[in-house]
Amino acid sequence: MVAHTGRDNVHETMAVIARSCAEAGIALRVVDHDTMPSHPGPQYLSTVYPLDPAELREIGADVAVTAGNETSAAGCEVVIVLGGDGTFLRAAELAHPVEVPVLGINLGHIGFLAEAEANRVDEVMAKLVNHDYEVEDRMTLDITVHVDGQVVAKSWALNEASIQNLSRQGVLELITEVDGRPVSAFGADGILVSTPTGSTAYAFSAGGPVMWPDLEAILLVPSNAHALFARPMVTSPRSLVAIEVLARGQDALLACDGRRNIEVPAGGRVEIVRGARPVHWVRIDSDPFADRLVRKFELPVTGWRGRQL
């Protein structure tokens, strides 16, 4: 349970979860907040901030404290997330390396990555305890940074890899390449390379299309490009997408899900492919993605004659 403590009802929600686990004989593993990454029976993983684990034990929960790292979720059945999309991405950092499914409960504003709202926590826990849920895979991206022909960094992303002007001054000169062939060169604030899951996040704000999450593809969305052709592009999931930062231009900053940052000097190259390991997603409901899209973004679905579509 990775919790955002700035939300009003986080303690109440955590108490419900702890009580449900205690009644079912399920242990909670609590990650010490001080050891969490700064960038940003069965066991459920719980990251607790100001709430002392002793308070959970008073409820009757079996609580263990562990350091926040790539092995924190090892051996857990589910990672529960309480918060918004940023909290979900933080939890994914713990779950992804050990392939543990993630379940989001929204305490934020939009919470597009969340499976349920906080007012359904009792129902959600009942389904978890009874193993009445499904797990679907969400595509990720594997990212490699090359400088002077050498690999200098590797990372991954669930939502997107964002390449932006490091200095925020002038224009970032970029060349986009797909499967070894140049596609476009332009000056811009940057470019986003997104998964279908990330298409409703930063890429959406930059003018990219919404992609259904069960689709596998790689989305490229230039950010404020100064060019005649700078439209979003959707490539095959088997494509190798490369972004080169021109040597005569500005340095760049690569941000993976807005959390894992890597500096890319002028002349550097970022290569992006479909991730070898997906993020496993707990599904409590079977509602179509279209319904979630309408609900989360509050889209109008009333026809011009007032007929509900």
C-alpha positions as CSV (number, residue, x, y, z in Angstrom):
1,M,0.0,0.0,0.0
2,V,1.9,3.0,-1.3
3,A,0.2,6.0,0.4
4,H,0.0,9.7,-0.4
5,T,-0.2,11.2,3.0
6,G,-1.4,14.6,1.8
7,R,-4.9,13.3,1.1
8,D,-7.6,13.9,3.7
9,N,-8.9,10.3,4.0
10,V,-5.7,8.4,3.7
11,H,-5.6,7.3,7.3
12,E,-9.2,6.1,7.3
13,T,-8.6,4.2,4.1
14,M,-5.4,2.6,5.4
15,A,-7.2,1.5,8.6
16,V,-9.9,-0.2,6.5
17,I,-7.2,-2.1,4.6
18,A,-5.3,-3.1,7.7
19,R,-8.5,-4.3,9.4
20,S,-9.5,-6.4,6.3
21,C,-6.0,-7.9,6.2
22,A,-6.0,-8.7,9.9
23,E,-9.4,-10.4,9.7
24,A,-8.2,-12.5,6.7
25,G,-4.8,-13.4,8.3
26,I,-2.9,-11.5,5.6
27,A,0.4,-9.7,6.5
28,L,1.2,-6.2,5.6
29,R,4.8,-5.2,4.6
30,V,5.5,-1.5,5.4
31,V,8.3,0.3,3.6
32,D,10.3,2.7,5.7
33,H,9.6,6.2,4.1
34,D,13.1,7.4,4.7
35,T,14.4,4.6,2.4
36,M,12.0,5.3,-0.5
37,P,13.5,6.3,-3.8
38,S,13.9,10.1,-3.8
39,H,13.2,10.4,-7.5
40,P,10.5,10.6,-7.4
41,G,0.6,-16.2,3.7
42,P,0.2,-13.8,0.9
43,Q,1.5,-10.4,1.7
44,Y,0.4,-6.9,0.5
45,L,3.1,-4.2,0.3
46,S,2.4,-1.1,2.3
47,T,4.4,2.2,2.2
48,V,3.3,4.3,5.2
49,Y,4.4,7.9,5.8
50,P,3.3,9.6,9.0
51,L,1.2,6.7,10.2
52,D,3.2,4.7,12.6
53,P,3.2,1.0,11.9
54,A,2.3,0.5,15.6
55,E,-1.1,2.1,14.8
56,L,-1.7,-0.6,12.2
57,R,-0.7,-3.3,14.7
58,E,-3.2,-1.9,17.2
59,I,-5.9,-2.7,14.6
60,G,-4.6,-6.3,14.6
61,A,-2.6,-6.3,11.4
62,D,0.6,-8.3,11.1
63,V,3.0,-5.5,10.0
64,A,6.7,-5.8,9.0
65,V,8.9,-2.8,8.1
66,T,11.3,-3.0,5.2
67,A,13.6,-0.7,3.2
68,G,12.2,0.9,0.0
69,N,14.1,-0.6,-2.9
70,E,13.8,-2.9,-5.9
71,T,13.2,-6.0,-3.6
72,S,10.7,-4.4,-1.3
73,A,7.7,-6.1,-3.0
74,A,9.4,-9.5,-3.5
75,G,7.1,-12.2,-2.3
76,C,4.0,-10.0,-2.0
77,E,0.7,-10.8,-3.7
78,V,-0.4,-7.2,-4.5
79,V,1.0,-3.7,-4.1
80,I,-1.9,-1.4,-3.1
81,V,-1.6,2.3,-4.0
82,L,-3.5,5.0,-2.1
83,G,-3.3,8.3,-3.9
84,G,-3.2,9.7,-7.5
85,D,-1.3,8.9,-10.6
86,G,2.0,10.1,-9.2
87,T,1.7,7.8,-6.2
88,F,0.9,4.9,-8.6
89,L,4.0,5.6,-10.6
90,R,6.1,5.6,-7.4
91,A,4.6,2.2,-6.5
92,A,5.3,0.8,-9.9
93,E,9.0,1.4,-9.2
94,L,8.8,-1.1,-6.4
95,A,6.4,-3.6,-8.1
96,H,7.9,-3.7,-11.6
97,P,11.3,-5.3,-10.8
98,V,9.7,-8.2,-9.1
99,E,6.6,-8.4,-11.3
100,V,4.0,-8.0,-8.5
101,P,0.6,-6.7,-9.6
102,V,-0.4,-3.2,-8.7
103,L,-3.9,-2.0,-7.6
104,G,-4.7,1.7,-7.4
105,I,-7.3,3.3,-5.1
106,N,-7.8,6.9,-6.0
107,L,-7.4,9.6,-3.3
108,G,-6.3,12.2,-5.8
109,H,-8.1,14.3,-8.4
110,I,-8.3,12.4,-11.7
111,G,-6.5,9.2,-10.7
112,F,-6.6,7.8,-14.2
113,L,-4.4,4.9,-13.3
114,A,-6.5,3.9,-10.3
115,E,-8.9,1.0,-10.4
116,A,-11.4,2.3,-7.8
117,E,-12.3,5.3,-5.7
118,A,-11.7,5.4,-2.0
119,N,-15.4,5.0,-1.2
120,R,-15.2,1.5,-2.5
121,V,-12.3,0.3,-0.4
122,D,-14.4,-2.2,1.5
123,E,-15.6,-3.8,-1.7
124,V,-12.1,-3.8,-3.2
125,M,-10.6,-5.5,-0.1
126,A,-13.3,-8.1,-0.1
127,K,-12.5,-9.0,-3.7
128,L,-8.7,-9.0,-3.0
129,V,-9.1,-11.3,0.0
130,N,-11.3,-13.7,-2.0
131,H,-9.0,-13.5,-5.0
132,D,-11.9,-12.2,-7.1
133,Y,-9.9,-10.1,-9.5
134,E,-8.0,-10.3,-12.8
135,V,-4.5,-9.2,-13.7
136,E,-3.7,-7.6,-17.1
137,D,-0.4,-6.6,-18.5
138,R,0.5,-3.0,-19.4
139,M,3.2,-2.4,-21.9
140,T,6.3,-0.5,-20.8
141,L,9.3,1.1,-22.5
142,D,13.0,0.1,-22.1
143,I,15.3,3.2,-22.6
144,T,19.0,3.3,-23.3
145,V,21.1,6.5,-23.5
146,H,24.2,6.5,-25.7
147,V,27.0,9.1,-25.6
148,D,30.0,8.9,-28.0
149,G,28.9,5.4,-29.0
150,Q,28.8,4.1,-25.5
151,V,25.9,3.1,-23.3
152,V,25.9,5.5,-20.3
153,A,22.5,4.8,-18.8
154,K,19.4,2.6,-18.9
155,S,15.9,3.0,-17.5
156,W,12.3,2.1,-18.2
157,A,8.9,3.8,-18.2
158,L,5.3,2.9,-17.7
159,N,3.8,6.2,-19.0
160,E,6.4,8.0,-21.1
161,A,10.0,9.0,-21.7
162,S,10.2,12.8,-21.9
163,I,13.2,14.5,-23.6
164,Q,13.3,18.2,-22.8
165,N,15.7,21.1,-23.0
166,L,17.9,20.9,-20.0
167,S,18.6,24.7,-19.7
168,R,15.1,25.8,-20.7
169,Q,16.8,28.4,-22.9
170,G,16.7,28.3,-26.7
171,V,15.5,25.5,-28.8
172,L,16.3,21.8,-28.5
173,E,17.4,20.4,-31.9
174,L,16.3,16.9,-32.4
175,I,16.2,14.1,-35.0
176,T,13.7,11.4,-34.7
177,E,14.4,8.0,-36.2
178,V,12.3,4.8,-36.5
179,D,13.9,1.4,-37.2
180,G,17.2,3.0,-38.3
181,R,15.6,5.5,-40.7
182,P,15.4,9.3,-40.0
183,V,11.8,10.5,-40.0
184,S,11.9,14.2,-39.0
185,A,14.3,16.8,-37.7
186,F,13.1,19.9,-35.8
187,G,13.6,22.4,-33.0
188,A,11.3,22.0,-30.1
189,D,10.9,22.2,-26.3
190,G,11.2,18.5,-26.5
191,I,9.5,15.2,-27.4
192,L,7.5,12.5,-25.6
193,V,7.7,8.8,-26.4
194,S,4.7,7.2,-24.7
195,T,3.0,3.9,-24.1
196,P,-0.7,3.5,-24.7
197,T,-1.1,3.7,-20.9
198,G,0.7,7.0,-21.0
199,S,-1.3,8.4,-23.8
200,T,-3.8,9.9,-21.3
201,A,-1.0,11.6,-19.3
202,Y,1.7,14.0,-20.5
203,A,1.3,13.0,-24.1
204,F,-2.4,13.8,-24.0
205,S,-1.6,17.3,-22.7
206,A,0.8,17.8,-25.6
207,G,-1.8,17.0,-28.2
208,G,-1.3,13.3,-28.6
209,P,-4.2,10.8,-29.3
210,V,-5.8,8.6,-26.7
211,M,-4.9,5.0,-27.2
212,W,-6.7,2.0,-25.6
213,P,-4.4,0.4,-23.1
214,D,-4.7,-3.1,-24.6
215,L,-3.2,-1.8,-27.8
216,E,0.6,-2.3,-28.1
217,A,2.3,0.6,-29.9
218,I,4.8,3.4,-29.3
219,L,3.6,7.0,-29.5
220,L,5.8,10.0,-30.4
221,V,4.5,13.5,-29.6
222,P,6.7,16.6,-30.2
223,S,6.4,19.3,-27.7
224,N,6.0,22.8,-29.2
225,A,7.9,21.9,-32.3
226,H,8.9,24.6,-34.8
227,A,8.5,22.6,-38.0
228,L,6.2,22.0,-40.9
229,F,5.8,18.4,-40.0
230,A,5.7,17.8,-36.3
231,R,2.6,15.6,-35.9
232,P,2.2,12.8,-33.4
233,M,3.2,9.4,-34.8
234,V,2.2,5.9,-33.8
235,T,4.7,3.1,-34.5
236,S,4.8,-0.6,-34.2
237,P,5.6,-2.0,-30.8
238,R,8.4,-3.9,-32.5
239,S,10.0,-0.6,-33.7
240,L,13.2,0.9,-32.4
241,V,12.6,4.6,-31.8
242,A,15.7,6.8,-31.5
243,I,15.9,10.5,-30.6
244,E,19.2,12.2,-31.3
245,V,20.2,15.5,-29.7
246,L,22.1,17.5,-32.3
247,A,25.8,18.1,-31.3
248,R,25.6,21.8,-32.1
249,G,22.6,22.4,-29.9
250,Q,21.5,22.3,-26.3
251,D,21.8,19.5,-23.7
252,A,18.7,17.6,-22.9
253,L,17.1,16.0,-19.8
254,L,15.5,12.6,-20.1
255,A,12.7,12.0,-17.6
256,C,11.2,8.5,-17.3
257,D,7.6,8.8,-15.8
258,G,8.8,12.2,-14.4
259,R,10.8,10.3,-11.8
260,R,14.0,8.9,-13.1
261,N,16.1,11.7,-14.7
262,I,19.1,11.3,-16.9
263,E,21.1,14.1,-18.5
264,V,21.7,13.7,-22.2
265,P,24.5,16.0,-23.6
266,A,24.4,17.5,-27.0
267,G,25.3,14.7,-29.4
268,G,23.7,12.1,-27.3
269,R,21.2,9.5,-28.5
270,V,18.2,7.9,-26.7
271,E,16.9,4.6,-27.9
272,I,13.5,3.3,-26.9
273,V,11.9,-0.1,-27.5
274,R,9.0,-2.0,-26.0
275,G,9.8,-3.1,-22.5
276,A,10.8,-6.7,-21.9
277,R,8.8,-6.7,-18.7
278,P,5.2,-5.3,-18.4
279,V,3.6,-3.8,-15.3
280,H,0.9,-6.2,-14.0
281,W,-2.3,-4.4,-13.3
282,V,-5.0,-5.6,-10.9
283,R,-8.5,-5.2,-12.4
284,I,-11.5,-5.3,-10.0
285,D,-14.0,-4.2,-12.5
286,S,-14.7,-5.2,-16.1
287,D,-16.0,-1.8,-17.3
288,P,-14.9,-0.8,-20.8
289,F,-12.0,1.7,-21.2
290,A,-14.4,4.0,-23.0
291,D,-16.5,4.3,-19.8
292,R,-13.4,5.1,-17.7
293,L,-12.3,7.7,-20.2
294,V,-15.7,9.5,-20.1
295,R,-15.9,9.3,-16.3
296,K,-12.3,10.4,-15.5
297,F,-12.2,13.3,-18.1
298,E,-15.9,14.2,-17.6
299,L,-16.5,14.0,-21.4
300,P,-19.8,15.1,-22.8
301,V,-21.8,12.2,-24.1
302,T,-25.1,14.0,-24.8
303,G,-26.0,14.4,-28.4
304,W,-26.9,17.8,-29.9
305,R,-30.6,17.0,-29.6
306,G,-30.1,16.1,-25.9
307,R,-30.2,12.4,-26.4
308,Q,-27.9,10.4,-24.1
309,L,-25.5,8.3,-26.2
